[in-house]
Amino acid sequence: MSGLVMTITPFRIAVSTEDMQDLLDRLNRTRWPDPSPVGDWVDGSDERFLHRLVEQWRSGFNWRQQEESLNELPQFTAELDGGTVHFIHQRGTGPRPLPLVLGHGWPQTGFDLRRLIPLLSDPAAHGGDASDAFDVVAPSLPGYGFSGRPTTPGTGPRQAAQGWASLMTQLGYDRFGVQSGDWGAAVGMWLALDSPEVVTGLHINFLPGFYQPPLGDGLPPLSDAEATFLTGLRGWFEAEGGYHRLQSTKPQTPAYALTDSPVGLAGWIVEKMRGWSDSHGDIESVFTLDEILTNLSLYWFTSTIASSMRFYRENALAPNRFAPGQRVTPPFGFAAFPADPVPPREWLERVFDLRQYTVMPRGGHFAAWEEPQLLAKEIRKFFRPLRTP
């Protein structure tokens, strides 16, 4: 996704009636597996919950209403050298809004940021200070949502970072901040490493599991906190990382089933929304059924589950491994939400110029969705000293 932006075009979501009917037909023809003998999410997505979710999708969910709500966001597409990027561009209300790229991850599309965006673009309208306003640009990752689906190999986090830089340049922003979790954090790390001169600061709320600082001769040994963190991370991947291994090695295999079956897609994604959020096992304590279904519908109508999983494979082929002495120089901040693996400060300080580290009181992997007020406060605080007249 490198190269110059050629055109920027206003965008509105407009799913066809035929696609909506096709979804309904498929939901009506669902062939269900036998229930798990243990149930209650132990073997994966719970059958009772999924039946209820699918019934809501089939007979109670109003996509047109959700579509209208999503279209209230100022959306655009840009034609880059490597394809089309969809993005939300919400200009700030304040004396000197700071440009900010806001990223997303999997299984998300960027629309999950819609609770956070107004808190950053117009803080004074939400109990904050107008001097903390941002011009927010929220691109959908390549192969996610309404961004183009790559047709050739090689589009991973590093290439997406080049696309973000090109997009921001075309929008007139010479320097900008970056904030994200999940894959957006990986993209932001590459951007801050490859193009530090354009990055005002990098703030993330999730450390990608493939992050590997240099270790060994001449470098500080692992602290007790670092060793404990790495042991816990390995245990997490052993218990929960099957999806990651599959999507990093053979993403095309599950893509056939998940692209063909909306219930299969729901089962694949909903388990992660429950397991990674700070839900304490009750997914509806964090997300309403309609919020879950809006996310699923975006994946379904854009047919992007295959391309979104491909991002894992591309990253596995070219992961970010830091060499001895290599550092990410822009100021760095980290918000540790307790339902995610929480790295200790010293693990981050091996590579980053850590300026702000906050252990959050609650929240999980979908921080912008789950706890937008808490995250907005942290983002404002981090970038406040980095603003220039």
Disulfide bonds with the S-S distance in Angstrom:
none
